[in-house]
């Protein structure tokens, strides 16, 4: 078995979404790409997500939001990460994110938004390429 | 030493990073364990195993709640299988325990088996020591496993729990060797389903004694039976301590850890610094010029000359 360092990614659903089929598809897809995925389930607060990310020492967090709370929730996760000196953790997002909101999110520390239609392999490659270990 | 003192002080970030480094077999991390080892031995280590889907994680979540109410601090290692095809994993135990995510008294870490056999990953024991050194009263290790071959956990824990559900086979199934022989507590989860009482009777007939080991009926999602289970877990440590069994098990654990460390050292040495000899002997083996045991003996003898 390959003993190379594994990439660990947290997939989280902040806010009040009721559907997580998409997040689960991503989780399985990333597993198929050789990544260790920690799935934290529905209705997470940014605080819970960041606390989990800290204990799990993840390389990246994938946030999924379908119900429109992304402009608050995603930057809030970034903010909490920075407060904990975890600014090197890659934050990417997906779900239903209007194109016009993407620059706003990127300005606030979200590295990339990869919505429906993105190939899972591209997500995995992006993560592996952009992960920073201090 | 800096890392060790941060671990002893309970610095979550440093602890999490150390665990990652242990998983990735960084030599510096393994050395830190040497510094931390004298500070271990206080925690009560509880292993929980059982087939996928029986409700282990949901039970662990309920146990954490009950123990926190008693003021105990908890560390959890939740193990899930690494895909043998891709090397990836979905670590989905934590999802059942997220209610405790912001409680500073609870540290939950998910790990993939990464090729480890026996239901645990090779790094697990080191990570248990870290949780122990950081001061957690109880360490719960939730493993992968159907409880037949995967009994690694029984060599490591003070209290081993096997979780069953009704309807998973008959008496002959129960008679098969494995953790059935080594469990300290049996849990029949989803006890509202048909067959729970029958299963309890079968288990009692098998173990030959009423309530020894304890058999607890639970319905984890409804939080039924989980208080009783928690009491049994805490009582078990008392029983072990007063009977001298705790000493015996700790000794077995230490011995097991020593042997595992030696095996790991040697195979690591051979794989990283003796490639030429390994290749040469593999060729000889394929050509029928030697046998596995003889070749292994030669590698072992050569490896001893390499150890400083």
Interface residues (C-beta under 8 A of the other chain):
Chain A: X1 X2 X3 X5 X6 X8 X27 X28 X30 X31 X32 X33 X34 X35 X36 X37 X38 X39 X40 X41 X44 X47 X48 X51 X52 X54 X55 X56 X57 X84 X85 X86
Chain B: X12 X13 X16 X17 X19 X20 X23 X24 X25 X82 X83 X84 X86 X87 X88 X89 X90 X91 X92 X94 X95 X98 X101 X102 X107 X108 X109 X110 X112 X114 X115
